[in-house]
């Protein structure tokens, strides 16, 4: 199934996004699923006043809890002793 078929315009989703200026900094960000303003056939994520094509390149989560869990699994290293890192 294509990722565009999993979501509907108007849905609020959550993604893990990296800071483009500091690749070791990431956080969970809320995004809106919208009709792609350029192609009108696909969907986009609207984040920070910018449209991003909704593709397999984004790990998109239905709930903030799912995104937070994935974030912890990806970025909470064992050597931090379980401390929360807000990078």
C-alpha positions in Angstrom: 0.0 0.0 0.0 1.3 3.5 -0.9 1.8 5.8 2.0 -0.6 8.4 0.5 -3.4 5.8 0.8 -2.9 5.5 4.6 -3.8 9.2 5.3 -6.5 11.7 4.6 -6.2 15.5 4.2 -6.9 17.2 7.4 -5.4 14.5 9.6 -2.9 15.5 12.3 0.1 13.2 12.5 3.5 13.2 14.2 7.0 12.7 12.7 10.5 12.7 14.0 12.3 15.5 12.4 16.0 16.5 12.5 17.3 20.0 12.7 18.9 20.7 9.3 21.7 22.7 10.9 22.6 20.2 13.6 22.1 16.6 12.6 22.4 15.3 16.1 19.3 17.2 17.2 15.9 15.7 16.6 12.4 15.9 18.1 8.8 14.8 17.6 6.9 17.4 15.6 3.2 17.6 14.9 2.3 17.9 11.2 -0.8 18.3 9.1 -1.6 16.0 6.1 -2.8 18.3 3.3 -3.5 18.0 -0.4 -0.2 18.6 -2.3 -0.4 22.2 -3.5 1.8 21.5 -6.6 0.5 18.2 -7.9 -3.1 18.2 -6.6 -3.0 14.3 -6.9 -0.9 13.5 -3.8 -0.6 14.5 -0.2 2.0 16.6 1.6 3.0 17.2 5.2 2.6 20.8 6.3 5.3 21.6 8.9 6.8 25.0 9.8 4.9 26.8 7.0 6.5 24.4 4.5 5.1 21.6 2.4 6.9 18.3 2.2 5.7 15.5 -0.1 4.3 12.6 1.9 6.6 9.8 1.0 8.2 6.7 2.5 11.1 8.9 3.5 9.1 10.1 6.5 8.3 8.0 9.5 4.8 9.1 10.1 2.9 8.2 13.3 -0.8 8.4 14.0 -0.3 9.4 17.7 2.2 11.4 19.6 2.7 8.4 21.9 3.8 6.2 19.0 6.2 8.9 17.8 7.7 9.4 21.3 8.2 5.7 21.7 10.0 5.5 18.3 12.1 8.5 19.3 13.1 6.9 22.6 14.1 3.7 20.8 16.1 5.6 18.2 17.8 8.3 20.3 17.8 7.2 24.0 21.2 5.4 24.1 21.9 2.9 26.9 25.0 4.9 28.1 22.8 7.9 29.1 21.3 5.8 31.9 17.8 6.3 30.7 18.0 10.1 31.1 15.9 12.1 28.7 17.9 14.0 26.0 16.3 17.1 24.6 19.2 18.0 22.2 
